[in-house]
Amino acid sequence: MGEAGTYRVIALRNADKETLKAYVYGEGLFIGHRRPPNGTATPFGPMDEGFPSDFKNPCIMLDGGGIVWGCQCWWGPVGVMKEKFTDYSVEMVDVAELDNPAPSDS
């Protein structure tokens, strides 16, 4: 993987194989592994003090604004994702639906 802050990725909410539609949060920069702020939605429930203190997750800063975390999406290098979903129509999804708090610098 490229160096944090230089690695371009696409963040995908989900894809439907039957309709060949990909729901995409957007393109952005992988900015490193960070601890999501308390309140961030995860598959295990909202992030809080109950998570291990060293829990970190890929953090993606989207070009259109906002942050999406690796635990909230499928993501990968722009070229790989475009190739994988070449037959899919793309529908952009507003990252605001996640209602993520702002990340810390660590």
Secondary structure as UniProt FT lines:
FT   TURN            4..6
FT   STRAND          7..16
FT   TURN            17..20
FT   STRAND          21..34
FT   TURN            38..39
FT   TURN            43..44
FT   TURN            49..50
FT   TURN            53..54
FT   STRAND          57..62
FT   TURN            63..64
FT   STRAND          67..69
FT   HELIX           70..72
FT   STRAND          74..77
FT   HELIX           78..84
FT   TURN            85..87
FT   STRAND          89..92
FT   HELIX           95..98
//
